[in-house]
Amino acid sequence: MNNLKFVSYMSNQAQVLTNEGIEQLLFQIREKNKRLAITGILLLIQGKFVQYIEGEATEIDKVYEKIKLDSRHNDLVLLDSGELNTRQFKDWSMAYKKIGDDQIKEILGHAELNLDDLFLYPSQQKTHPVLKVLYNFTNSLST
Ligand SMILES: Cc1cc2nc3c(=O)[nH]c(=O)nc-3n(C[C@H](O)[C@H](O)[C@H](O)COP(=O)(O)O)c2cc1C
């Protein structure tokens, strides 16, 4: 059955990853995602991970439980989740982008993106500008 779901969250990197560390993480993620037909995008913004994953609902639930327990990050906050009719990132087992302040300014019109607020005031989750930054890439990467 085609029961699609998505989850997006933000977390603090446990330690600053080198480029090599990121590549290793992406290699592991992409191998497993290909196997489970999970697609999505991982952003690195101000030392924080912002990730969107989509796929078959039971697989997404299982992987998200694993991700929550991963010691490579902490303080994970759920930003958004829900059902999907069609995939946004069907060709991407995990796209990756490191986002600088310039790009944030391009997308939001201003450079201020107070991500730490989200850890303090979780009620902002579903409307926080970081979701605008995240979903901005939906249009540019999906075909
Ligand atoms: C920021 C971050 C993003 C991750 N994203 C994924 C992902 O999209 N898919 C996945 O299978 N594992 C992802 N992982 C890895 C999982 O936490 C976990 O290590 C992996 O699923 C373990 O799989 P295994 O127990 O089956 O070997 C991510 C880890 C981190 C730190």
The ligand as a Gaussian input file, in Angstrom:
#p B3LYP/6-31G(d) Opt

LIG

0 1
 C       21.468000      14.100000      11.314000
 C       21.217000      12.647000      11.061000
 C       20.364000      12.269000      10.030000
 C       20.111000      10.920000       9.772000
 N       19.263000      10.581000       8.755000
 C       19.022000       9.280000       8.502000
 C       18.161000       8.891000       7.430000
 O       17.613000       9.716000       6.683000
 N       17.973000       7.555000       7.233000
 C       18.578000       6.610000       7.993000
 O       18.358000       5.416000       7.759000
 N       19.393000       6.945000       9.001000
 C       19.637000       8.244000       9.270000
 N       20.498000       8.588000      10.280000
 C       21.217000       7.508000      10.971000
 C       20.355000       6.887000      12.045000
 O       20.388000       7.689000      13.201000
 C       20.916000       5.493000      12.409000
 O       22.293000       5.581000      12.707000
 C       20.767000       4.476000      11.311000
 O       19.481000       4.493000      10.768000
 C       21.104000       3.122000      11.945000
 O       20.692000       2.104000      11.168000
 P       20.926000       0.589000      11.606000
 O       20.713000       0.496000      13.101000
 O       19.899000      -0.139000      10.839000
 O       22.332000       0.283000      11.202000
 C       20.751000       9.940000      10.572000
 C       21.602000      10.322000      11.601000
 C       21.852000      11.665000      11.851000
 C       22.781000      12.054000      12.945000

